[in-house]
Structures are given as structure tokens and as C-alpha cells.
Amino acid sequence: MAPESDLPREPPGVFYPVSDDAGQSGFQSVVIHLLLDLLEDYFVFVGANQFLYYKQGDPRSVVAPDVYATPDLPFQTGHLPRPT
């Protein structure tokens, strides 16, 4: 049995989309992969093409950067530090 999470649960009916069906050009893909490779040498974690929801319970509060970096963030798959 999996341990219970201490994170708050979403209200029923809240849906967070995982895709926006917006395509990108081949050139954009090359630039994104180049930037990822370069930034990985300087930051703890870099990511790309992911939705980042910044307000819990509001799927409209979202950004989707092509590339982002998280300096000084201890990253562990599936676990982010709780805000204080």
C-alpha cells in the first residue's frame, strides 16, 4: 500500500491539460536541444516544453517555456520542495 501524500488534493473536476497541440518548427527543435545541452553544464535542472502550473486549482494559470533552468533547486523525480 502506497503511503498517503501530505499534499492537498485537487477539487473534483479540475483538469490540467498536458498538451496544447501547438507545433514547433525543425529549427526551433534544434535550438531547444542546443540550449538544453549548454544549460545542463551550469544549472541543477533544466527542462523544456512542459506546462508549469503556478496556481493550484486554476488550470488557466500556466506557462509553457521552451527552455527553463532551476538554479539551486534540489530536484528529485516526482518531488519538489513545499513552498514556505
N, C-alpha and C positions, 0 to 999 in steps of 0.2 A: 504494500500500500504506500502510495506516494505521500510525503509529508505535506501538510496544509501550508499554503503560502500566506505570509502576513501582508501581502499586497492587497489593496482594496479591489473588490470585484466591480466590473462594469455593470451598469443597469441593463436589464434585458432590452434587446432591440438596438443596441449601439453596434454599428458595423464600421470597422476600419478598412477601407479599400487597400489593396496591396498592389494595384496597378492602375495606371491612368491611360493606357493604350496610346501614349504619345511615343512615336518612334524617334530614332535618332539616326543621323547620317553616319556613314562609314568613317568620315573624318572625325566627327565628334567622338566616336568609339575609340579611335586611335589616340586622341588627345586625352581622354579619360584614363585609358590604361597607362599611358606615359606618365601622367600626373600621379596615379596610384603608385607606380613603381618608384618614382622620385620621392614622394612624401613618406613612404614606408621607412626610409632611412632616418627620418627626423622626428617622427611622431609615434606615440604609443599605439594608436589605432587610426587607420584611415579606412574610409568606406566610400561607396558610390552607388548612385541610383537606388536609394532606399527612402521610403517615406519616414519622416520623423514627426511624430505627433507630439505637440508641446502642451496640449491642454486635455487632460483626461476627461473622457465623456463627450468630447466635441470633435467628431471626425473632420470637420472643416478647418480645424486648427492644425495645419500640416504644411511642412516644407519638404521638398524633394531635391536636394542639391545633387549636382552631377558628381561632385567630389567633396568630401569633408574630412577633417582631421580633428582628433580629440587629444590635445596635449595634456599630459599629466592626469589622464583618466585611467585608473586601473580597470582594464577590460577583461571580463571573463564571460565566455559564451553564455548567453541567456540571463546574465545577472549584471545589473547596473547598480551603482550605489544609490541609496534612497536620498532624496533631497532633504536638506536640514532646514 
